[in-house]
Amino acid sequence: MTQRTSTIALLFIVMLPFFSCKNDVLPKPSAYLRLDYNEAKYVNFGNECPFTFEMNSEAVIKGEKNCGFTITYPKMKATIYLTYKPVHNDINKLLRDAQKLTYEHVIKADDILEQPFLNPNKKVYGMFYQVDGNAATNSQFYATDSTKHFVTASVYFYAKPNFDSIMPAASYVKNDMQRLLETLKWK
């Protein structure tokens, strides 16, 4: 080899790392917290109140006055507030109040989906609301037999309402609320 060829080969070898496979430095994408919850197991709940329902066995229920309840999910910092009112020829007022409560969230909500609920065999009729967006509540419902009983329920999280971050927990509790509505029975 000539000296000139050796110099070019040496120069090529020295310069090769500078022009070889180049990995661009890219910022890493934001990581998201993975929230996995146990599969829900449901138990029947009943006491002296004029109704029964099934609830998640991991939730904690506390009785309030007049057959109202709080059903808390300590791991999720969520609470379902369930209220009972007897119907005294005021079903229209009770329906208006329940609907008004839901639509007060329209300012922060992106969408409110209404899902009618009808169970003529158990005489349970109502509406389930899914509130999408950064509203204070993500799920609500009311149920009635139209003559004697009226129940409302809504879930609240003890965190700043940021729907994207609480969506897994909101979806889990929403499923529990739907189960509660579907298993609601009047005594």
C-alpha positions as CSV (number, residue, x, y, z in Angstrom):
1,M,0.0,0.0,0.0
2,T,1.2,3.4,-0.7
3,Q,1.5,6.0,2.0
4,R,-1.3,8.0,0.4
5,T,-3.7,5.0,0.4
6,S,-2.8,4.3,4.1
7,T,-3.5,7.9,5.1
8,I,-6.9,7.8,3.3
9,A,-7.7,4.4,5.0
10,L,-6.7,5.7,8.4
11,L,-8.6,8.9,7.9
12,F,-11.7,6.8,6.8
13,I,-11.4,4.7,9.9
14,V,-11.1,7.7,12.2
15,M,-14.0,9.5,10.6
16,L,-16.3,6.4,10.4
17,P,-17.8,6.8,13.9
18,F,-18.8,10.4,13.1
19,F,-20.8,9.4,10.0
20,S,-22.0,5.9,11.1
21,C,-25.4,5.1,12.5
22,K,-26.5,8.2,14.3
23,N,-29.2,8.0,17.1
24,D,-31.1,11.2,17.4
25,V,-31.8,12.2,20.9
26,L,-35.6,12.2,21.3
27,P,-37.5,13.1,24.4
28,K,-39.2,10.2,26.1
29,P,-43.0,10.3,26.0
30,S,-44.9,11.1,29.2
31,A,-45.6,8.0,31.2
32,Y,-49.2,7.3,32.4
33,L,-50.1,5.7,35.6
34,R,-51.5,2.3,35.1
35,L,-54.5,1.7,37.3
36,D,-55.7,-1.8,37.6
37,Y,-58.6,-2.7,39.9
38,N,-59.7,-6.1,41.2
39,E,-62.6,-7.6,39.4
40,A,-65.8,-6.5,41.2
41,K,-67.6,-9.0,43.4
42,Y,-71.1,-7.9,44.3
43,V,-73.0,-8.5,47.5
44,N,-76.6,-7.9,48.3
45,F,-77.3,-5.0,50.6
46,G,-80.5,-4.5,52.5
47,N,-81.7,-3.2,55.8
48,E,-84.9,-1.6,57.2
49,C,-85.1,0.8,54.1
50,P,-87.8,0.1,51.5
51,F,-85.3,-1.1,48.9
52,T,-82.3,-3.5,48.3
53,F,-79.5,-3.5,45.8
54,E,-76.2,-5.1,45.0
55,M,-72.9,-3.3,45.7
56,N,-69.2,-3.9,45.3
57,S,-67.9,-5.9,48.2
58,E,-64.7,-3.7,48.4
59,A,-66.8,-0.5,48.9
60,V,-67.7,0.7,52.4
61,I,-71.3,1.7,53.0
62,K,-72.5,4.0,55.7
63,G,-76.1,4.7,56.5
64,E,-77.2,8.3,56.8
65,K,-80.6,9.5,57.9
66,N,-83.8,8.8,55.9
67,C,-82.4,5.8,54.1
68,G,-79.6,7.8,52.4
69,F,-76.2,6.2,52.1
70,T,-72.6,7.0,51.2
71,I,-70.8,4.2,49.5
72,T,-67.0,5.0,49.6
73,Y,-64.1,3.6,47.6
74,P,-61.1,4.4,49.7
75,K,-58.5,3.3,47.2
76,M,-60.0,5.6,44.5
77,K,-61.0,8.5,46.7
78,A,-64.5,8.2,45.4
79,T,-68.0,8.3,47.0
80,I,-71.4,7.4,45.7
81,Y,-74.1,9.5,47.4
82,L,-77.4,7.6,47.4
83,T,-80.6,9.5,48.5
84,Y,-84.0,8.1,49.1
85,K,-87.3,10.1,49.1
86,P,-90.8,8.8,49.4
87,V,-93.2,9.9,46.7
88,H,-96.1,12.0,48.1
89,N,-97.9,13.0,44.9
90,D,-94.8,15.0,43.9
91,I,-93.2,12.7,41.4
92,N,-92.9,15.6,38.8
93,K,-91.0,17.7,41.3
94,L,-88.6,14.9,42.2
95,L,-87.9,14.2,38.5
96,R,-87.3,17.9,37.8
97,D,-84.9,18.1,40.8
98,A,-83.0,15.0,39.7
99,Q,-82.6,16.2,36.2
100,K,-81.7,19.7,37.3
101,L,-78.9,18.2,39.5
102,T,-77.4,16.5,36.4
103,Y,-77.7,19.4,34.1
104,E,-76.0,21.8,36.6
105,H,-72.8,20.1,35.3
106,V,-73.4,21.1,31.7
107,I,-70.9,24.1,32.1
108,K,-67.9,21.8,32.6
109,A,-69.2,18.7,30.8
110,D,-68.2,17.9,27.3
111,D,-71.3,15.7,26.9
112,I,-74.1,14.2,28.9
113,L,-75.3,10.8,27.8
114,E,-78.8,9.7,28.9
115,Q,-79.6,6.0,29.2
116,P,-83.2,5.3,30.1
117,F,-83.7,2.3,32.4
118,L,-86.9,0.3,32.5
119,N,-87.5,-2.9,34.5
120,P,-91.2,-3.4,34.5
121,N,-90.9,-6.8,36.4
122,K,-89.4,-5.0,39.4
123,K,-91.3,-1.7,38.8
124,V,-88.0,0.2,38.6
125,Y,-87.9,3.1,36.1
126,G,-85.2,5.7,35.8
127,M,-82.4,7.4,33.9
128,F,-78.7,6.8,34.0
129,Y,-76.5,9.8,33.1
130,Q,-72.9,9.6,32.0
131,V,-71.2,13.0,32.3
132,D,-68.1,13.3,30.1
133,G,-65.5,16.0,30.7
134,N,-64.1,17.8,33.7
135,A,-67.4,17.9,35.7
136,A,-67.6,17.3,39.4
137,T,-69.5,14.0,38.9
138,N,-69.1,11.5,36.1
139,S,-72.2,9.3,36.7
140,Q,-75.6,9.8,38.2
141,F,-79.0,8.1,38.1
142,Y,-82.5,8.3,39.5
143,A,-84.9,5.4,39.9
144,T,-88.6,5.3,40.9
145,D,-91.6,3.1,40.9
146,S,-93.6,6.3,40.2
147,T,-95.9,5.9,43.1
148,K,-94.0,5.4,46.4
149,H,-90.2,5.4,46.0
150,F,-87.6,7.7,44.5
151,V,-83.8,7.1,44.7
152,T,-81.0,9.3,43.3
153,A,-77.3,8.5,43.2
154,S,-74.2,10.4,42.1
155,V,-70.5,9.7,42.3
156,Y,-67.9,12.3,43.3
157,F,-64.1,12.0,43.4
158,Y,-62.0,13.8,46.0
159,A,-59.6,15.0,43.4
160,K,-59.5,17.9,41.0
161,P,-61.9,17.0,38.1
162,N,-59.5,16.0,35.3
163,F,-61.4,13.4,33.4
164,D,-58.4,12.0,31.6
165,S,-56.6,11.2,34.9
166,I,-59.5,9.7,36.8
167,M,-61.1,7.9,33.8
168,P,-60.1,4.3,34.9
169,A,-61.6,4.9,38.4
170,A,-64.6,6.7,37.0
171,S,-65.3,3.8,34.6
172,Y,-65.0,1.3,37.4
173,V,-67.4,3.1,39.7
174,K,-69.8,3.8,36.8
175,N,-70.0,0.0,36.3
176,D,-70.8,-0.4,40.0
177,M,-73.5,2.3,39.8
178,Q,-75.1,0.6,36.8
179,R,-75.1,-2.7,38.7
180,L,-76.7,-0.9,41.7
181,L,-79.5,0.4,39.4
182,E,-80.0,-2.9,37.6
183,T,-80.4,-4.8,40.9
184,L,-82.5,-2.2,42.7
185,K,-85.6,-3.8,44.2
186,W,-88.5,-2.3,46.2
187,K,-89.7,-4.1,49.3
